[in-house]
Amino acid sequence: MENNCKLTIAGIAPLIRRKKLSPVELTKFFLERIEQLQPAINAYITVTPERALTQAKLAEKQITKGHYRGVLHGIPISLKDLFYTRGVRTTAGSRVLRNFVPAGNAAVVDRLLDSGCILLGKTNMHEFAYGATNLNPHYGPVRNPWDLSRMSGGSSGGSAASVVSAQALASIGTDTGGSIRIPSAACGCVGFKPSYGRIPLDGVIPLSTTLDHAGPLSRCVLDAALLFDAVAQAGFWNSNPSQAVGRLRKDVKALQIGVPRQYFFDRIQPDVREAVFESVEVFRRLGARIREVNLQGMDETAQLAADITGAEALAFHERGLEESAEDYGEDVRSRLEQSRTMTATAYIKSLHRRLAYSREFERVLGSVHLLAVPTLPVTAPRLDQPEVKIGRPGEDVRPALLSLTRPGNLTGLPAMSLPCGFSSDHLPIGLQLIGRRFEEATVLRAAYAYECATPWHQYFPEQEPA
């Protein structure tokens, strides 16, 4: 069973279907991994071993009787602790909700359970998803499996760490400013944020209702596509989700890929720059056409996203702050309090500027199918590191980690991070692909072609954390 550390959903599912691998034994394997690694990595807030084994036994019984539901049947996964789970506490990484047990499931959870997934537990996260470091004052930090002194990135840091350290085969997280893609890049896995509205958010504790997205974190692009197909819904414009898996293997020779060098490559570490530019050359060798593009207004991203997120987060948390402010961590509480000064007029103006910004992105994507950019400007910072060094001067960790992912949330466009190399100190680097609205299949197809042409998705931490 030890070889399962490097297997994927796509690799394990046929074994389960042919009854060569027991869902019960597979689930026990992952529960043992969690017990072994939880003290070091701290990827979980709540583990559900009894429930997981009950689900595994049911899956095994159904499969044995010939009632195989599909590729996710009997597959053990984790879930960010922001999704409602019936009978299992949902804390959102906060003391405020430490005893909250939902009466029902989030829509995504119902879809996963209907597909036959087995829930191993709820993963650690930045409190209320309002941060990018996953330094949680209540449940402790999630540590990067590649280097336990480093951040996992957030806010879906527990999800990424659980996947990379083989404490789950895959996970579902959320992304408001980069919270799927940031930890995926920092920990070295695939993280996919589909278009806004593509995956339902019913039963997900919100951070910013107009910026929130949900999506998969996985070991490879095919696994992300399998999960996407299982949970996707029609979007707000009645666009039906295509079966992305069936379109993965089309070549990329007809694709035009844009490289906007004037913002995304301005302040990044040399190792990151080199790895991403080499990734662009891989696409060129695969037959894609590469074009430089010009995106206007990128410098406004940080403040615009911060204003919208702050106003919408405060609207949700205002009562909680009045009744139990002491239960919030200091960083999240102070950020929420700062948003009290924002007027309704300023918020509406931010929404209008966001619309113009989205139109600029869509203008550029009218001439190319995808944008290829870094996911993070740096590799995973140390847990005790307040600033990152990108030339001079230094920059606070949080805005640095968010700087290149926020555009995907402000526009609502599909965006994916996938491994594209390692730094000189052996930390993962992420390539980000941003596509046209509701053209998730194109993003996945390009990512799959890149993955097949490179070895990076095959590397995971070889040494067990001490």
Phi, psi and omega per residue, in radians:
M1 nan -0.302 -3.092
E2 -1.068 -0.458 3.138
N3 -1.196 -0.265 3.137
N4 -1.114 -0.300 3.131
C5 -0.993 -0.475 -3.075
K6 -2.009 0.216 3.094
L7 -1.602 2.867 -3.091
T8 -2.085 3.009 3.025
I9 -0.986 -0.804 -3.107
A10 -1.088 -0.538 3.128
G11 -1.439 -0.593 -3.065
I12 -1.475 -0.627 -3.047
A13 -0.950 -0.773 3.123
P14 -1.090 -0.558 3.105
L15 -1.183 -0.682 3.093
I16 -1.165 -0.777 -3.107
R17 -1.068 -0.675 -3.119
R18 -1.507 0.114 3.095
K19 1.116 0.478 3.076
K20 -1.616 -0.205 3.123
L21 -2.392 2.248 -3.106
S22 -1.474 2.240 3.030
P23 -1.008 -0.544 3.127
V24 -1.182 -0.832 3.132
E25 -1.132 -0.668 3.111
L26 -1.110 -0.756 3.134
T27 -1.143 -0.718 3.083
K28 -1.064 -0.687 3.112
F29 -1.017 -0.831 -3.117
F30 -1.223 -0.628 3.084
L31 -1.115 -0.649 3.075
E32 -1.163 -0.681 3.080
R33 -1.072 -0.760 3.140
I34 -1.072 -0.823 3.136
E35 -1.038 -0.674 -3.112
Q36 -1.246 -0.732 -2.959
L37 -1.751 -0.260 -3.099
Q38 -0.973 -0.755 3.141
P39 -1.051 -0.572 -3.084
A40 -1.503 -0.788 -3.006
I41 -1.687 -0.596 3.089
N42 1.102 0.803 -3.083
A43 -1.365 -0.361 -3.028
Y44 -2.010 2.604 2.916
I45 -1.711 -0.776 -3.140
T46 -2.302 2.232 3.044
V47 -1.885 2.454 -3.057
T48 -2.126 1.189 -3.035
P49 -1.128 -0.748 -3.111
E50 -1.123 -0.812 3.136
R51 -1.096 -0.741 -3.126
A52 -1.084 -0.756 -3.125
L53 -1.213 -0.594 3.058
T54 -1.105 -0.781 3.101
Q55 -1.116 -0.681 -3.136
A56 -1.143 -0.728 3.117
K57 -1.118 -0.701 3.097
L58 -1.125 -0.774 3.126
A59 -1.047 -0.772 -3.132
E60 -1.094 -0.719 3.128
K61 -1.113 -0.772 -3.135
Q62 -1.115 -0.765 -3.112
I63 -1.167 -0.704 3.115
T64 -1.045 -0.617 -3.138
K65 -1.482 0.065 3.092
G66 1.561 0.217 -3.129
H67 -1.782 1.101 -3.137
Y68 -1.407 2.152 -3.034
R69 -1.465 -0.395 -3.088
G70 2.499 -2.992 -2.919
V71 -1.110 -0.370 -3.140
L72 -1.647 -0.012 -3.092
H73 -1.204 2.098 -3.138
G74 1.472 0.193 -3.094
I75 -1.636 2.106 3.141
P76 -1.424 2.215 -3.133
I77 -2.296 2.928 3.003
S78 -1.949 2.983 -3.055
L79 -2.533 2.256 3.083
K80 -0.986 2.454 -3.023
D81 -1.383 0.754 3.076
L82 -2.062 -0.221 -3.098
F83 -1.632 2.303 3.073
Y84 -1.042 2.336 3.055
T85 -2.322 2.079 -3.091
R86 -1.011 2.137 3.082
G87 1.376 -0.007 3.114
V88 -2.155 2.272 -3.049
R89 -1.030 2.557 3.123
T90 -2.220 1.772 -2.967
T91 -1.626 -0.316 -2.983
A92 0.961 0.431 3.113
G93 1.227 0.387 -3.039
S94 -2.258 2.638 2.991
R95 -1.183 -0.447 -3.108
V96 -0.987 -0.673 -3.080
L97 -1.956 0.456 -3.024
R98 -1.082 -0.401 -3.127
N99 -2.012 0.284 -3.082
F100 -1.438 2.112 3.105
V101 -2.114 1.886 -3.084
P102 -1.134 2.631 3.082
A103 -1.463 -0.258 -3.122
G104 -2.483 3.077 3.141
N105 -1.701 2.678 2.886
A106 -1.123 2.691 -3.122
A107 -0.991 -0.703 3.129
V108 -1.086 -0.714 -3.128
V109 -1.122 -0.760 3.095
D110 -1.033 -0.708 -3.139
R111 -1.156 -0.702 3.117
L112 -1.157 -0.760 3.123
L113 -1.156 -0.676 3.082
D114 -1.090 -0.505 3.106
S115 -1.397 -0.130 3.107
G116 1.696 0.160 3.112
C117 -1.122 2.669 3.074
I118 -1.930 2.185 -3.095
L119 -1.601 2.013 -3.139
L120 -1.418 -0.543 -3.124
G121 2.862 -3.080 -3.075
K122 -1.895 2.271 -2.976
T123 -1.588 2.666 3.111
N124 -1.135 2.670 -3.024
M125 -2.778 2.873 2.985
H126 -1.155 2.414 -3.033
E127 -0.898 2.205 -3.131
F128 0.919 0.413 3.120
A129 1.115 0.280 -3.037
Y130 -1.722 1.066 3.103
G131 3.013 2.876 -3.024
A132 -2.032 0.039 -3.039
T133 -1.810 -0.420 -3.025
N134 1.104 0.533 2.974
L135 -1.536 1.577 -3.027
N136 -1.613 2.115 -3.087
P137 -1.278 -0.279 -3.077
H138 -1.706 -0.698 -3.046
Y139 -2.016 0.072 3.109
G140 1.498 2.831 -3.116
P141 -1.318 2.635 2.924
V142 -1.513 2.258 -3.107
R143 -1.722 2.545 -3.105
N144 -1.250 2.173 -3.115
P145 -1.040 -0.394 3.126
W146 -1.359 -0.465 -3.114
D147 -2.799 1.907 -3.016
L148 -1.161 -0.184 3.071
S149 -1.522 -0.025 -3.062
R150 -1.873 2.750 3.075
M151 -1.250 2.644 3.002
S152 -1.469 -0.286 -2.935
G153 1.403 2.804 -3.087
G154 -2.629 3.123 0.201
S155 -1.574 -0.161 -3.129
S156 -1.546 0.716 -3.050
G157 -1.135 -0.677 3.115
G158 -1.116 -0.625 3.112
S159 -1.121 -0.833 3.141
A160 -1.104 -0.783 -3.123
A161 -1.125 -0.645 -3.140
S162 -1.143 -0.611 3.140
V163 -1.278 -0.837 -3.055
V164 -1.167 -0.589 -3.118
S165 -1.634 0.216 3.116
A166 1.003 0.779 2.968
Q167 -1.782 0.080 3.038
A168 -2.974 2.706 3.097
L169 -1.373 -0.467 3.111
A170 -2.889 3.066 3.141
S171 -2.620 2.864 3.002
I172 -2.063 2.252 3.128
G173 -2.194 -3.003 3.056
T174 -2.237 2.808 -3.005
D175 -2.562 1.962 3.127
T176 -1.946 -0.574 3.067
G177 -2.371 0.129 -3.110
G178 2.380 0.240 -2.914
S179 -1.235 -0.194 2.913
I180 -1.614 -0.803 -3.014
R181 -1.284 -0.634 -3.123
I182 -1.064 -0.954 3.130
P183 -1.193 -0.489 3.082
S184 -1.115 -0.746 3.104
A185 -1.199 -0.734 -3.093
A186 -1.175 -0.593 -3.076
C187 -1.744 -0.253 3.057
G188 1.551 0.798 3.040
C189 -2.346 -3.108 3.108
V190 -1.559 2.329 3.057
G191 -2.332 2.222 -3.003
F192 -2.165 2.109 3.034
K193 -1.885 1.754 3.106
P194 -1.185 3.098 3.137
S195 -1.015 2.648 3.095
Y196 -1.019 2.237 -3.135
G197 1.603 -0.189 -3.075
R198 -1.245 -0.646 3.106
I199 -1.964 2.219 -3.025
P200 -1.130 2.506 3.137
L201 -1.924 0.215 3.064
D202 -1.066 2.223 3.134
G203 1.412 0.349 3.056
V204 -2.006 2.194 3.140
I205 -1.110 2.145 -3.000
P206 -1.426 2.691 2.870
L207 -1.887 -0.997 3.139
S208 -2.425 1.886 -2.918
T209 -1.109 -0.453 3.140
T210 -1.628 -0.084 -3.138
L211 -2.058 -0.260 -3.067
D212 -1.185 2.425 3.027
H213 -2.385 2.795 2.989
A214 -2.178 2.699 3.139
G215 -3.078 3.024 -3.066
P216 -1.539 2.643 2.906
L217 -2.113 2.313 -2.982
S218 -2.678 3.058 -3.118
R219 -1.475 -0.310 -3.128
C220 -2.700 2.913 -3.084
V221 -1.148 -0.696 -3.140
L222 -1.045 -0.728 3.108
D223 -1.096 -0.691 3.099
A224 -1.083 -0.704 3.122
A225 -1.157 -0.686 3.114
L226 -1.081 -0.765 3.121
L227 -1.205 -0.696 3.103
F228 -1.037 -0.815 3.134
D229 -1.060 -0.537 -3.098
A230 -1.314 -0.529 -3.001
V231 -2.012 -0.125 -3.051
A232 -1.256 2.686 3.088
Q233 -2.340 2.993 3.043
A234 -1.109 2.537 -3.129
G235 -1.486 -3.062 -3.081
F236 -1.168 -0.313 -3.121
W237 -1.837 0.440 3.106
N238 1.015 0.579 3.071
S239 -1.525 2.072 -3.103
N240 -1.357 2.302 3.100
P241 -1.147 2.179 3.106
S242 -1.332 2.782 3.042
Q243 -1.320 1.678 -3.010
A244 -1.090 -0.633 -3.087
V245 -1.025 -0.710 -3.098
G246 -1.186 -0.249 -3.100
R247 -1.908 0.072 -3.055
L248 -1.096 -0.658 -2.939
R249 -1.530 0.095 3.015
K250 -1.177 2.499 -3.111
D251 -1.286 3.018 -3.051
V252 -1.905 0.291 -3.054
K253 -1.147 -0.430 3.141
A254 -1.573 -0.064 -3.051
L255 -1.463 2.465 2.983
Q256 -1.903 2.212 -3.068
I257 -2.043 2.189 -3.118
G258 -1.651 2.502 3.089
V259 -2.148 1.795 -3.130
P260 -1.534 1.534 -2.986
R261 -1.260 -0.338 -2.938
Q262 -1.310 -0.273 3.101
Y263 -2.145 -0.932 -2.999
F264 -1.168 -0.338 -3.118
F265 -1.975 0.197 -3.064
D266 -1.260 -0.853 -3.067
R267 -2.228 1.440 3.107
I268 -2.414 2.733 3.129
Q269 -1.178 2.553 -3.114
P270 -0.963 -0.699 3.135
D271 -1.088 -0.667 3.127
V272 -1.175 -0.803 3.128
R273 -0.999 -0.823 -3.102
E274 -1.093 -0.767 -3.095
A275 -1.143 -0.721 -3.102
V276 -1.242 -0.726 3.102
F277 -1.124 -0.614 3.066
E278 -1.158 -0.608 3.077
S279 -1.101 -0.697 3.099
V280 -1.077 -0.681 3.114
E281 -1.169 -0.560 3.060
V282 -1.063 -0.789 3.105
F283 -1.080 -0.662 3.115
R284 -1.091 -0.756 3.136
R285 -1.167 -0.461 3.099
L286 -1.387 -0.105 3.070
G287 1.859 -0.052 3.087
A288 -1.238 2.674 3.091
R289 -1.681 2.229 -3.069
I290 -1.806 2.299 3.130
R291 -2.331 2.453 2.940
E292 -1.378 2.427 -3.138
V293 -2.239 2.822 -3.083
N294 -2.062 1.972 3.101
L295 -1.854 2.179 -3.124
Q296 -1.639 2.613 2.985
G297 1.447 0.231 -3.091
M298 -1.143 -0.544 -3.076
D299 -1.144 -0.281 -3.126
E300 -1.508 -0.130 -3.019
T301 -0.937 -0.886 -3.002
A302 -1.039 -0.908 -3.084
Q303 -1.190 -0.670 -3.134
L304 -1.083 -0.843 3.134
A305 -1.140 -0.701 -3.137
A306 -1.110 -0.714 -3.127
D307 -1.144 -0.811 -3.112
I308 -1.167 -0.809 -3.136
T309 -1.070 -0.791 -3.096
G310 -1.082 -0.787 -3.123
A311 -1.131 -0.764 -3.098
E312 -1.287 -0.593 3.076
A313 -1.162 -0.736 3.131
L314 -1.099 -0.675 3.120
A315 -1.013 -0.651 3.132
F316 -1.356 -0.634 -2.976
H317 -1.730 -0.002 -3.025
E318 -1.005 -0.793 3.140
R319 -1.158 -0.704 3.118
G320 -1.066 -0.678 3.107
L321 -1.142 -0.631 3.138
E322 -1.231 -0.621 -3.021
E323 -1.628 -0.533 -3.057
S324 -2.650 0.925 -3.109
A325 -1.005 -0.564 -3.089
E326 -1.186 -0.283 -3.137
D327 -1.484 -0.163 3.072
Y328 -1.484 2.522 2.997
G329 -1.148 2.666 -3.015
E330 -1.070 -0.684 -3.089
D331 -1.182 -0.738 -3.140
V332 -1.250 -0.735 3.134
R333 -1.053 -0.782 -3.111
S334 -1.161 -0.631 3.124
R335 -1.161 -0.703 3.101
L336 -1.150 -0.740 -3.134
E337 -1.108 -0.631 3.125
Q338 -1.093 -0.482 -3.104
S339 -1.298 -0.184 3.136
R340 -1.120 -0.399 -3.099
T341 -1.406 -0.182 -3.095
M342 -1.376 2.266 -3.137
T343 -1.519 2.838 3.084
A344 -1.071 -0.654 3.130
T345 -1.081 -0.777 3.135
A346 -1.112 -0.667 3.124
Y347 -1.119 -0.800 3.128
I348 -1.092 -0.693 3.105
K349 -1.113 -0.640 3.098
S350 -1.110 -0.703 3.104
L351 -1.117 -0.670 3.117
H352 -1.164 -0.740 3.107
R353 -1.125 -0.634 3.102
R354 -1.079 -0.685 3.134
L355 -1.099 -0.760 3.113
A356 -1.122 -0.674 3.113
Y357 -1.110 -0.744 3.117
S358 -1.100 -0.693 3.124
R359 -1.112 -0.606 3.101
E360 -1.140 -0.729 3.088
F361 -1.087 -0.788 -3.100
E362 -1.188 -0.524 3.046
R363 -1.075 -0.821 -3.127
V364 -1.158 -0.702 -3.139
L365 -1.308 -0.048 2.969
G366 -1.303 -0.327 -3.113
S367 -1.877 -0.223 3.072
V368 -2.385 2.778 -3.138
H369 -1.474 -0.552 -3.040
L370 -2.535 2.748 2.918
L371 -1.932 2.426 3.077
A372 -2.007 2.044 -3.054
V373 -2.528 2.935 3.025
P374 -1.196 2.667 2.983
T375 -1.426 -0.832 3.105
L376 -2.142 2.580 3.075
P377 -1.369 -0.198 -3.065
V378 -2.432 2.916 2.948
T379 -1.472 3.070 -3.033
A380 -0.996 2.124 3.094
P381 -1.240 2.855 3.034
R382 -1.197 2.709 -3.127
L383 -1.055 -0.552 -3.091
D384 -1.748 0.333 -3.012
Q385 -1.709 1.936 -3.116
P386 -1.403 -0.428 -3.113
E387 -2.273 2.700 2.978
V388 -1.942 2.564 -3.124
K389 -1.759 1.973 3.016
I390 -2.231 1.448 -3.000
G391 1.249 -2.467 3.124
R392 -2.304 2.470 -0.088
P393 -1.420 -3.093 3.060
G394 -1.287 2.941 -3.112
E395 -2.353 2.428 3.111
D396 -0.952 2.506 -3.050
V397 -1.027 -0.852 -3.003
R398 -1.041 -0.960 3.127
P399 -1.110 -0.530 3.105
A400 -1.122 -0.782 -3.121
L401 -1.156 -0.523 -3.088
L402 -1.533 -0.223 -2.874
S403 -1.076 -0.587 -3.028
L404 -1.811 -0.098 -3.119
T405 -1.798 -0.398 -3.086
R406 -1.022 -0.593 3.119
P407 -0.942 -0.625 -3.137
G408 -1.156 -0.461 3.111
N409 -1.507 -0.710 3.124
L410 -1.089 -0.596 -3.137
T411 -1.592 -0.381 -3.051
G412 1.294 0.248 -3.099
L413 -1.435 2.670 3.114
P414 -1.195 2.429 -3.116
A415 -2.581 2.471 -3.109
M416 -2.317 2.485 2.950
S417 -1.919 2.377 3.065
L418 -2.466 2.650 -3.083
P419 -1.081 2.390 3.136
C420 -2.370 0.252 3.110
G421 2.583 -3.042 -3.140
F422 -2.353 2.636 3.100
S423 -1.372 3.061 3.138
S424 -1.140 -0.373 3.066
D425 -1.764 0.422 2.944
H426 1.174 0.626 3.066
L427 -1.913 2.524 -3.079
P428 -1.148 2.651 3.059
I429 -2.168 2.460 -3.082
G430 -1.965 2.385 2.984
L431 -1.697 2.332 3.131
Q432 -1.941 2.258 3.043
L433 -1.961 2.228 3.136
I434 -2.048 2.237 -3.046
G435 -2.053 -3.087 3.101
R436 -1.304 2.685 -3.105
R437 -0.971 2.246 3.107
F438 1.141 0.224 3.051
E439 -1.803 0.915 3.123
E440 -1.039 -0.634 -3.104
A441 -1.053 -0.593 3.122
T442 -1.224 -0.745 3.093
V443 -1.048 -0.813 -3.129
L444 -1.133 -0.685 -3.135
R445 -1.120 -0.778 3.128
A446 -1.139 -0.735 3.138
A447 -1.111 -0.697 -3.137
Y448 -1.150 -0.726 3.116
A449 -1.089 -0.740 3.113
Y450 -1.111 -0.790 -3.110
E451 -1.059 -0.719 -3.140
C452 -1.160 -0.430 -3.084
A453 -1.632 -0.053 -3.066
T454 -2.356 2.821 -3.075
P455 -1.688 -0.040 -2.867
W456 -1.100 -0.563 -3.104
H457 -1.247 -0.189 -3.123
Q458 -1.518 -0.161 -3.044
Y459 -1.703 2.223 3.027
F460 -2.406 2.821 -3.093
P461 -0.952 2.108 -3.062
E462 -1.437 -0.572 -3.110
Q463 -1.618 2.371 3.089
E464 -1.230 2.353 3.069
P465 -1.011 2.410 -3.118
A466 -1.383 nan nan
